[in-house]
Amino acid sequence: MENGLGEYAPQIVAMLLGGLTTSLGTTWLVRKPRGHEMLLSAKVPGIALFAIVSIGLGGGAIYWIVTSMLDSVGGQPELASAGALLLFGLAIGLPMSLPGVMLAWTDARANVEKKQERKDRVVTEDDRRAYAEDLARQLSELGDREREVKVSIGGDGETVLKLEGDLTAKEAERLTNALRPDLKDVGFKRVEGSKRKNWWARV
């Protein structure tokens, strides 16, 4: 009686787990503040080396699994152990993470260039309005779809960023702390909530 695919379930699960862990984990890491800092310090040769090593490990893993399967031709094919396939998945997942890493790296460099451009020129009300519109878009795309936050500028020479909607003072304070360097770059002095909620945070 032929063995079913279920016999190889532990090896298949280990391989998938390894691949997802490396590909998604690496992408998640470079999006975190510490990973973002690492990307900012990385130069083109460093990124190129990472890509070469990733592709090399992935290619080596594929070569190993293919030769192992060819060696088993003529008898009942046998998969490697779950541990070996976990390592195979980890190696394969690394080149799969390259698009996410490259995108995060280019975004990080673009943000640095934008900040430098803002420092090299006098910021205007239009710059602050554009920043508010961009922040509103990001909150809409990345935030909770069930609540809406309106972002605008006003007060004190249009240097106040106003956040109105379903946002608590504590959430707004965390957001202000995270955005403080960017807020300073475009000339904001403070962040305020709606009159009904009556909170504000200094930039």
Order of alpha helices (4+ residues) and beta strands (2+ residues): alpha-alpha-alpha-alpha-alpha-alpha-beta-beta-alpha-beta-beta
